[in-house]
């Protein structure tokens, strides 16, 4: 949640968003150092949520830039990724979220298969056990197309819905 400067005077919220639980995988949780022995809760280990690893579709705003987001838009955003709820295997969900993040980093609605192939070196680092990255990219794009997250335009081009 973000507040405007001088929020105590106006008591207004600038940004408020939620992350559906189906976006939470181990890779987005960062373990913190345990509290010191002198701390009241000595040994307690907290965690941080790595927001940069959550696709934009997983950040559902209720208030954005000080304006309330319409109920229709909020519900639409929830429905767009509800398919992730049914995916229980962490590695499968991890791949889908990684491809969604690749798409997000392009910062455009329409993109090519080659645009996503350009992330192959990054994906090799994240998934060193996979020797067929390009095949996996195509598989995940087909999955996202089948779940109506994006459209296949043709000749290697896709469009976000």
Secondary structure, DSSP 8 states (H G I E B T S, - for coil): -EE-TTHHHH--EEEEEE--GGG--GGGEEE-----TTSTTTT---EEE-GGGS-GGG-EEEEETTEE--HHHHHHHHHHTGGGGG---HHHHHHHHHHHHHHHHHTSSEEEHHHHHTTHHHHHHHTTT-S-HHHHHHHHHHHHHHTTSEEEEETTEEEE-
